[in-house]
Amino acid sequence: MKTRHAFPWLRTIPAAAVLAAGVIAGMAPASAISRIETTRTDCSAIRAVLVREGAAILRHTSKKGLPIYDRYVSSSLQCPGNSIGVWASVPARDTKSCRVIACDPNASFDDGFFRSRPLLRITE
């Protein structure tokens, strides 16, 4: 004797959910962001990674011995939401000041007429 289910369509939901999850996961890029220890890397190599990958986590140690890290980008267009690209510098192996772009959510750029963002871009 065969068992009748009250809701026969319920048996197809798990398969449909697995299929939908697979399709959604396949649509999203699975790229990891690079993490760079700046004091072990030349400035030109840091900037090359930013240009090639668009963004990276740059890390160095402060004078007090604390780790400092943040996300840096190759163009201010890659800053999310209300963040604005600002020039920043990090220490590199070959220089004390390697010029990069950070996204600052607290920065404001208002020319009086309308709020616009300055376009900053790193070129190797």
Secondary structure as UniProt FT lines:
FT   HELIX           8..12
FT   HELIX           13..27
FT   STRAND          34..37
FT   HELIX           38..40
FT   HELIX           43..53
FT   STRAND          55..61
FT   TURN            63..64
FT   STRAND          67..73
FT   HELIX           76..78
FT   TURN            81..82
FT   STRAND          84..90
FT   STRAND          98..104
FT   TURN            105..106
//
